[in-house]
């Protein structure tokens, strides 16, 4: 088990320090905001790799299955009332 909340806090503090440094040297409007969006996305993805609360079957091609549509919906063969939650019962 990894203390991902601590990792997230420390990495966000480092991101803040980097953004404060960049603010003093910015070249155009929106540069710091853009750096924040890219930096936060990368740091959050890095921290998510250390979480242990996902099972291997929750991943699909490197992405979490929770955020992908079910194959039945993609083919148009879904039946009402037969979701993933009912299959596990």
C-alpha positions as CSV (number, residue, x, y, z in Angstrom):
1,X,0.0,0.0,0.0
2,X,1.3,3.4,-1.0
3,X,0.3,6.7,0.8
4,X,-1.0,8.2,-2.4
5,X,-2.5,11.2,-0.6
6,X,0.9,12.2,0.6
7,X,2.4,11.7,-2.8
8,X,-0.3,13.8,-4.3
9,X,0.2,16.6,-1.8
10,X,4.0,16.7,-2.2
11,X,3.8,16.6,-6.0
12,X,1.2,19.4,-6.0
13,X,3.5,21.5,-3.7
14,X,6.3,20.9,-6.2
15,X,4.0,21.9,-9.0
16,X,3.1,25.1,-7.2
17,X,6.8,25.9,-6.8
18,X,7.4,25.3,-10.5
19,X,4.4,27.5,-11.4
20,X,5.6,30.3,-9.1
21,X,9.0,30.1,-10.8
22,X,7.4,30.1,-14.2
23,X,5.2,33.1,-13.3
24,X,8.2,35.3,-12.9
25,X,9.5,34.2,-16.3
26,X,6.3,33.9,-18.3
27,X,6.5,34.8,-22.0
28,X,2.8,35.2,-22.8
29,X,-0.6,35.3,-21.1
30,X,-2.0,31.9,-20.3
31,X,1.4,30.2,-20.1
32,X,1.2,29.5,-16.4
33,X,-2.4,28.2,-16.7
34,X,-1.5,25.9,-19.5
35,X,1.5,24.6,-17.6
36,X,-0.8,24.0,-14.6
37,X,-3.2,22.0,-16.7
38,X,-0.5,19.8,-18.3
39,X,1.4,19.4,-15.0
40,X,-1.6,18.5,-12.9
41,X,-2.7,15.9,-15.5
42,X,0.7,14.3,-15.6
43,X,1.1,14.3,-11.8
44,X,-2.3,12.9,-11.2
45,X,-1.7,10.1,-13.7
46,X,1.5,9.3,-12.0
47,X,-0.1,9.1,-8.6
48,X,-2.9,6.9,-9.9
49,X,-0.3,4.3,-10.9
50,X,0.4,3.6,-7.3
51,X,-3.1,3.1,-6.1
52,X,-4.0,-0.4,-5.1
53,X,-7.8,-0.3,-4.9
54,X,-8.4,-1.2,-8.5
55,X,-8.6,-4.8,-9.6
56,X,-6.8,-5.8,-12.9
57,X,-10.2,-6.5,-14.5
58,X,-11.1,-2.9,-14.1
59,X,-8.5,-1.9,-16.6
60,X,-9.1,-2.1,-20.3
61,X,-6.3,-1.2,-22.6
62,X,-4.6,0.9,-20.0
63,X,-7.8,2.8,-19.2
64,X,-10.2,2.2,-16.4
65,X,-13.2,0.2,-17.5
66,X,-15.5,2.4,-15.4
67,X,-15.1,5.2,-18.0
68,X,-15.5,3.1,-21.1
69,X,-18.9,2.1,-22.7
70,X,-19.8,-1.6,-22.5
71,X,-19.3,-3.7,-25.6
72,X,-23.0,-4.4,-25.8
73,X,-23.8,-0.6,-26.1
74,X,-21.2,-0.2,-28.8
75,X,-22.8,-3.0,-30.9
76,X,-26.3,-1.9,-30.1
77,X,-27.3,-5.3,-28.6
78,X,-27.8,-4.1,-25.0
79,X,-30.8,-5.4,-23.1
80,X,-32.5,-3.1,-20.5
81,X,-31.8,-4.1,-16.9
82,X,-28.7,-6.2,-17.6
83,X,-25.9,-3.9,-16.5
84,X,-22.5,-4.8,-15.0
85,X,-23.9,-4.4,-11.5
86,X,-26.5,-7.1,-11.9
87,X,-24.0,-9.6,-13.4
88,X,-22.0,-9.7,-10.1
89,X,-25.0,-10.7,-8.0
